Amino acid sequence: MTAETTADRPATGGVARGHGVAVATRDVHLAFGSNRVLRGVDLDVAAATTACVIGPSGSGKSTLLRVVNRLLEPDRGDVLLDGRSVLPDNADVLRQRVGMVFQHFNLFPHKTVRANVTLGLTKLKGLPKDEAAELALHHLDRVGLAHKADVRPSSLSGGQQQRVAIARALAMEPEVMLFDEATSALDPELVKGVLATMADLAAEGMTMLVVTHEMGFARSVAQQVLFMDHGRVVESGEPDQVFEAPGTQRLQRFLSQVL
Amino acid sequence: MRAALPELVRVGLPNTLVLALTSAVVGTVLGMVLAVCGLSPRRWLRWPARVFTDVFRGLPAAVTILLIGVGLSPVGLHVWGPNPYPLGILALSLIASAYIGEIFRSGIQSVDTGQLEAARALGFSRPSGMRLVVIPQGVRRVLPALVNQFIALIKESSLVYFLGLLASQRDLFRLGQDAAANTGNQSALVLAGLFYLLVTVPLTHVVNAIDRRLRDGRRDGRRDGRRADGAARPDDPDGVDLDDPVLAVSQEAR
């Protein structure tokens, strides 16, 4: 199937630039029962940059993302947006500032593509219906799927669904975007289109924290790569440094397995 | 048989429909409340809902109707006068709500947890996410089971005859039975039975139609990308996996 043709490719330009803010965590700990998933995570993502988090499964990457937008509350430590702690804030309001994209897309299957995007705009931002619909079209256009506004998500390819999910998150005008293995559930031929959308977004000045197994993406788009293992950031740095000169054995072993 | 016909049409059918419809509406509303309470993270909401469900699902319908219809009749007499319908409807609603609550609960629980997570990630609170995203999907999936429950309710409505009905209050069953007793001929009861079938059989077909539509028509019933392997391929819009255990709930409950 040629669902992801060039005509389908995301369109860029005409979008506000550089509105991402810095994200940081300080000594974040989180345990589920006796399972200590995060054991003191520090990270700093500068405004309008992209950081990729890599590491074996079970290392705490996805959990870390969920602590940043407080889908999970840390047992200890702090989360900072734009240099300010977000833990005292209302978590629901905070999540409007932080967009998130999931491995399994999690589009709302009972709503059209457009309604998936407008739901938050009308119910959370209180926009009138027509204004929300217009904005939804703009954001769907941004990921190259404005022509699919009236269909249901299930009639789209996985790659298209994921781009709708990105548009849904972007419509809330977040200051940070989190990607949780956004391409892991996709067939190989659909991965490219989604990664291209993500790269465009990074180029537009969004702050992005990306959990991924796409080492090529990490290398070409990210300013920073963090290697997590057993709930800690074991190593971090610029992509070249991390990939070419891994300082720890654990990273070396991981890279030899995935590259 | 012919002699009983006008009464069955004029009195019995409307009474049966009033009993069944009213308790279906009340039972559905109450059932939703039970389902939401039963799924609440708060124990003080969850616990009473479970006890309520266990009690009204565990008692025979006849016992519940008698206990409520007779037990509360002094109160009823005071409020409504000598009409057994309000208490009968209350009893039928409570029974129906226990079953419907379980149907809704299983439907809501079958919705992928990623749906609520996605709603919350957008900025919705847990209750809003449940209301706007999770519950509508859960309810859609259990529509067939819900209609089955309505059919059961129509049949159970005949049990209000335990409460003693005035001539104008008699339902299909009571009218048929009275006529059968008076004439010594069961044909009036057969006719009453045909009237029940007239209502319940089309409903059964409604269930099947909904079921078929959910299976191969619109694909609303399916969750997105919830298969572990490369979800939702372009040329494989995977078949609706209506959760059959869900559909089985009402049958099992009978």
Interface residues (C-beta under 8 A of the other chain):
Chain A: M1 A3 N69 L71 D92 V93 R95 Q96 V98 G99 M100 F102 Q103 H104 F105 N106 L107 F108 P109 H110 L119 G120 K123 L124 R152 P153 S154 S155 L156 S157 G158 Q161 A165 R168 A169 M172 A185 L186 D187 L190
Chain B: D112 G114 Q115 E117 A118 A119 R120 A121 L122 G123 F124 S125 S128 L132 V133 P136 Q137 R140 R218 R219 D220 R222 R223 D224 G225 R226 G230 A231 A232 R233 P234 D235 P237
